[in-house]
Amino acid sequence: MAKLIVSGIRTCNRKDAVFAEINKFIAEIGVVDEIIAGGSTGVDMIAKMFAESKGIKYKEFAPNWQDDLNAAGMVRDSRMAEYGTHLLVLSNGISKESRNLINEAKQNNLVIKTVGVFEGLTETEMLHPTASPSFN
C-alpha cells in the first residue's frame, strides 16, 4: 500500500506543474493508495486538490502548535514519515523544513524524490526535466 507524502514550497501556486510532478512520480512508483500533506498553503494545498481530483484518499497532518509549540513542524514531519511510504518534495530541499522532512523520511526508509528549484520557474521549465534540476 503506497502512501505518498507531497510537500513543498508554501508560496507555489502552479497547480498544473505540481499535478504534473505528482503524476510523474506516481507513474514511477505505481498505484498510490493515499496522498498525505502537512496542511500548509502552496504545494500542500495543491496536493490535496490532486487527491480529490483523482479520487485518492487524502490525509492531512497539520502541525499542532498548541501542544508542540516551536517543534510542531518537526513533530508533524516525524509523524508523516512514520505513516508514509514515499515522499515527493517540490522544493530545492535546502530549506530547514524540507531538509527535516527528508531526514525523517530517510530514517523511516521511505522512497524519496526531490524536484527543485521549484519556485520561480515557468510551467514550461517545470515540465521539462532539463530545465529543472532534480536532487535524489
N, C-alpha and C positions, 0 to 999 in steps of 0.2 A: 504494500500500500504506500504510494508515493504522496508525501505531504510537502508541498513546495512553499518555502518561505520566500516572499518577494519583499525586498527592502531597497531603499534608495533615497535620492535627494528630495527633500521636502518641498522645494520650490519648483519642481518639474511639473509642467502642465502639458507635456507632449504625449497625449493618450495613444495616438497611433504608433509612436515609436516604442512606448512601453509595451503595448499589446504585441507588437512585432517581436520584441525581445523575449517576452514570456512564451509566445508561440514557438519561437526558435528553440528555446531551452526544452520545452515540452516535447518537441519533435526529437530532440537528442536523447531524452531520458525515458520517453514512453508516456503512458497514461498517468495523469495526475488525479488523485482522488480528492485532494483538498488544497486550497490556497490559503496561506497564512500571512498575515501582515501585522504591523505594530500599531495601527490606528492613527498614523500621522497623515498630514496632507501630502500632496505630491504623489510620488511613486506608490506609497501605501494605499492611498485612496483609489488610484487607478488600478492597482492590483485587485481591489475589492470589486470595482466595476467590471474587470476582466472576468472574475469568477462568476459574478451574476450574469454576465452576457453569455457565458458558456455553460451555465447550469452546473458549475462545480461548487461543491461545498466550500464555505468560507469560514475561517476562524480568525478572530482578532485578539491580539494580546496587547491591550493598551497598558501603558505604564501606570503603576499605582503610586502616584506622587504623595498621597496622604500617608500611606504605610511605609513606603520605601524611601521617601524623601529624595535626596540628591542622587541616590543609587537606583532610582526607579527604572531608568532606561537600561542600565546594565542588568538588573534583575529580570526585566522583561526579555532582554536578549537571551539570557540563560534559559529561561522557560521556553522560549520559542525554539532554541537549539535542541533542547531535550525532547521536544514534541515533534519537530520536523524531521524529514529525511533528506531534503535537498534545499539549497539556498541559492537564490539569484539576487545579486547585489547590483543595482543600476546606479553606480556612483564610481568615483575614482578609487574607492577602497582605502583612501587615506584619512578621511575624517575619523575622528575619535569614535563616533557612533558606529560607522561601518566597520572599522577595524575591530571593535569589540565584538560585534556580531559574527564577523568572520572567525575570530579566535574561538568564540564559543562553539561555532559550527565545527571547526577543526577538532576541538576536544570531544565532540559528540559524533565524530566520523561522518558528517554529512557530506554529500556530493556538493561542491561549491563551484559556482561560476560568477565571476565579476565582470561587468562590462562598464568601461569608463573611458574617458571622462564623459559623463552623460550630460551634464548641464552645459549649455552654451553651444551645442551642436545643432545643425539644421536637421530636419527629419530625413533628408536625403543622406546626410553623413551618418545618421544613426542606422539606417537600413543597409548601409554598405560597410562590411567589416573592415575594409582597408582604411576607412576614414575614422574609425572608432577603435582605438587600441583596446585590446582585451587583456585582462590580467587574470590568470588562473592559478 
